[in-house]
Amino acid sequence: MAHMKLYPEFSWSLSRHKTLSECELRYAFSYYYSFGGWRNDAPNRSRHIYRLKTLQNIHMIFGSSVHNQVHRIIGQPNSWRQIPTELEVMANVRADLNKAYQDSKYRQASWYDNPSDHKMLMEIYYNGELPHEVIADFQTKLPVTARSLLSCQTIHDLIQRRNDFKLITSERFRCIEFKGIKVWVVLDLLYQDLRYKKYVITDFKTGKPSVNGDDLNQLLLYAFFVKEAFGIDSLEQIELRNEYLSEGRTVTYTPTPFDLEKIDYLLHTSIERMQTFLLDAERNVPFELEQFQPTKNRKACERCSFRELCKVV
C-alpha cells in the first residue's frame, strides 16, 4: 500500500511540472513509485521502476556532456586563457557518448544490478541498437555545437571582458522556498555584468528551441528568484539569455512584471495540482497507482522510459 511507505518532503521543479503536464502515470513512476528502488531490499516493482527511471536517450547524454564542457570552461575563471579547443570539446563529448554506448551494449548486467552507477541508452534498451540516422545526425551536430559553444556571446563576453564580470555560484540557487514549498532550480550560469549593472542568466541549449515557450519559462523562473535574492528593483537589470548551440544563435530577453506574475501563477497552480494526487499531503504520500492516468499522446509514449510498464498497469 502506498500509505505505508515513507516518501521525501514534497518539492517542486520545472521538470516535475512538465512531467505531470505530459503524463500523470509517468509522474507517479518518476516521483513516487521509483522511490527507494536503488536499495537492495526494495520490492521488485520499485527496483524495476527505478531502473527504468535511469534510462537516458542519446540526446540527454549529449546535452549532459556538453553542459559538462560549459562548466569546465566557466568554472575556472583563473584559467580562461587555457580554454579548450574545438577538437578537445569534441573529443570529450565523443568519449561520453561512446562510454554510454559501450555500457549499454556490453555492460547491461552491471546496469541491471547498479543502475545509478552505469548508463543505459533508452534506444538500446528498447530497440537493441542506435538507428544509423541518429548516429549520422550527431556526427554532424557535434562539430557545430563545439564551434558554437566556444564562439557564443556568453563565452566571448566572459573571456574578452573578464574584468567586467562577477561570477555568482549557481549552488546558491539550487533550492529556494515559495510559500513554504521547496523549489529546485538548476542555473547553467549566473553572473553580474559590472559595467552595465546587470544580472545575466544564461541557459545553454543543445536541442531545438521549444515551440511551447518552455525555454523562456525556465529563464523566467530563474529571474523570479534572482530578483528576490538580490533585491533587484528594476527588471531592466536582468538579462535572460538562451544560447542555442546547435544553431549558433543567441536569444536575449528582458523580463516584464507580467512575466513574473505568470511565473507566480504557474507555481501556485502547479503545486496545487500536484497536491491533488496526494493521499496524505503532510507526508507527501500519493494515491494508489491506478489513480494516475496515462497520456493519450502517443508521441510522448515513444520517448518515455517507462513505456513497457503501461502494458501491465
N, C-alpha and C positions, 0 to 999 in steps of 0.2 A: 504494500500500500504506500502511496506517495507520502501520506502524512506521518509515516513512521521514520522517515529519513531526515537527516539534518542537511540543510542547504545553506550556502553562503548568504551573506547580507544582500538584500536587493540593491541593485545599482542600475544605472542607465548608461548607454553608449550609443553613438550613431549607428554602429554596425548592428547592435542589438535591435534598434528601432527598424532598420532596413530589413533585417531577418524576419521580424514579426509582420511587417508590411507585406512581405513577399509570400510567406507561408507560416501559418500557425504551428503546423506539425514540425517543420524544420526548427522553429523557435524552441519548441518543447524539447526536442532532441539536443539542440545546441546548448541551451542554458539550464536545463534541469535533468533530463534523463540520461545524459552522458556524465553527470557529476559523480565523481568518485570512481569512475571506470578505470582509472590508472592504477588503482590498488589491486594487489594480487588476490585479496579476499573479497573483492566486489562480485556481485552476482554476474553471471554470464551475459545477461542482457545489457547491463550497464557497461561492461567491458567491451562488448561488441559495438554499442552506440558510440562510446568514447573513441574506439579505434577508427570508426568511420569519420568521426569529427576531425581527426588529424589528417585526413586526406587533403591534398592540395593539388590544384590543377597547375599546369605548366606556366600559366600567366601569373599565378600567385607566387611561384618560385622565382620567376623572372623579376617581378615587381619588388619582392623582398630583397633579392640580391642587389638590384640597382639602388635601392634605398640604403643598403649597407655601404655601397660606394659613396653615396651622398654623405653619410655620416662620417665616413673615413676622411673625406675632404674637409667638411665644415667643423668636424670635431677637434681639429688640430690647427687652430689659427696661427700658432707659432711656426708651423712648418708648411705654410701655404706656398712657399717657394718650391717645395717638393711635390706639387700637385701631380697626381698620376697622369700618365699619357693615355690616349685613347686605347692603345694596344693593351695597356695594363688593366684598364677598366674592363675591356672586352674579355681578357684572359680570366679575370676574377669572376665575372658573371658566367662565362662559359664553364668554369670549374664547378660552380654551384649547380648549374643545370645538369652537368654530367654526373655529379655526385648523386643528385636526386634520381636521375635515370638509372644509375648503377644500383642504388639502394632498392629501387622499385622492381628492377628486373631480377636481381641476383641475391638480395638480402631480405626477401619477403618474410622469412621466418623470424628474423630479428625484429622487423617492424611489428609483426603479429604479437610477439612477446612483450616488446617495449615500444609501443607506438609513439611515445613522446620523444624518443631518442633517435628515431630513424624516419626518413622521408618515404612516403608512398604517393606516387602520382595517381591522381584520380583516373586519368586516361588509361594507365596501365592496369590499375585495379579492376576497372570495369571492362576494358576492351583488349587488354593484353599487350598493347603497343601504342606508341605515339604515331598519329597519322603523318604521312610524308609531307603533306601540305603545311602542317603545323611546324615541323622542323624547318622547312624551307622559309616559312614566314619569319621565324626567329633568326635565321641566318641573315635575312635582310634587315630585320628590325634592330639587331644588336649594334652594328656599327653606327646606325643613325642615332640611336639612343645614347651611345657613348659620346659621340660628337656633340650632340645637343646638350648633354649634361655639362661637359667641360666648357662650352661656349655660351650657356644660357645666361640670361640677365643677372640672376641671383649670384651665381658663382663668379661671374665677371665683376659685379659690384664688390663682392667680398674680397676679391684678390686685388683689384685695381685701386679700391678706395678703403683699404683695410683699417686705416686710422679713423675713418668716419663712422665706424660701426661698433656697437657693443652687443656681443652675442649674449642671449639670455637662455639659460639652460631649459630645455623642454621638460626636464624631470619635474620641475616645479608645477607643471600644469597637467600632470597625468591624471590627477583626481581633484575635482572641485565639487562643492556642495551646491545643490539647487533645492531650496525649500526642504532641507533635511535629507535629501537623497544624494548619494554619491554619483557623480557624473564623470565617466572616464573619457579623456581626450588624448589623442596622440598627435602632437605637433611635429611636423618634419623640421621646421626651422622658425625661430622667432628671434629677431634682432631689432635693436634700436638704431635708426639712422640719425646720428647726432647732428649732421649738417642740416637736414630738413626737418628735424624734430618729429620723426615718425616712427611708429612701431610697424615693422614689416612682418607679416605672417605668410610664409611660403609653404606650399604643398607641391611636392614633385609627383607627377603622374606618368606612368609608363603605358597606360592604355589610352583609348579614345576618350574624348570629352563626354561627360554624361549628357544624356538627352532630357533628363528629368530634373535638372538643377541640383543634383546631389553634390557635385563638386563645389558649387558655391555655398550650399548649406553647410558643408563641412567647414569651410573657411569662416562663415558667419558664426558658427558655433564657437570657434576659437576666439573670434573677435568679441563675442558676448562675454567671455570670461576674462580676456586680456583687458578689456575696458574696465571691468570691476577691479581686477587685481592691481592695476596701476593708477586707478582713479582718473582715467582719461576723460577730460571734459568734452573735447570735440572729436567727433568721429573722423574728421579730416586728418587726425593724427594717426589713423590706422590705414595701412595699405594691405590689401589682400592680394595674393599672387599665386596663380597656378602656373607651374612650369610643365607644359606638355612635351615630354622629351621625345616621344615617337614622332612628333610633328615639328619639333624645333620651334615651338611657339610659346610666348609668354602672354598670359592674360591677367590684367590687373583690375582691381575693383575697390572702390571706397564705400564702406557700408553706410547705410542711412538709418535713422531712428526706426523707420518702419521695418527694415530688415531685422533689427534686433527684437522688435515686438513680435515678429513672426517666429523667431527662434524661441522666445519665451513661451509663445503659444504652442509651438511644436513640442517643447519639453513637457509642458503641462499636460497636453492631451495624450502624448505618447506614454508618459508614466502612468497616467490614469488608465489607459487601455491595457497596459501590461499588468496592472494590478487587478483587472477584472478576471485574470486567469489564475488568481491565487485563492487557494482554499483557506490559507492562513497567511494574511498579509504581513503580520508582525514577524513571522518566522520564515517568510518567503517560500511557503510550501505550495506547489502547483496543484491544480486539479489532476485527475487521472488522465492518462494519455489520450483516451477516447474522446475527451472534450476538445481536443485540438484538431482543427480541420485541415486537411491537405489543400494546397493551392490547386486551382483549375488551370493554371498557366503551365502548359507542358514544356515550354522553353525553360522555365525556371527549374523544372524537374531534371532536365538534361544536364544542368550544371550543379545539381545538388549531390553532395557526398552521401546523403542518407537514402538515396532513391531505392536501394534494394529493400529497405525496411517497409516501404509503402505497400508492398505486396502482402505483408504479413500483419500489418496494423489494422 
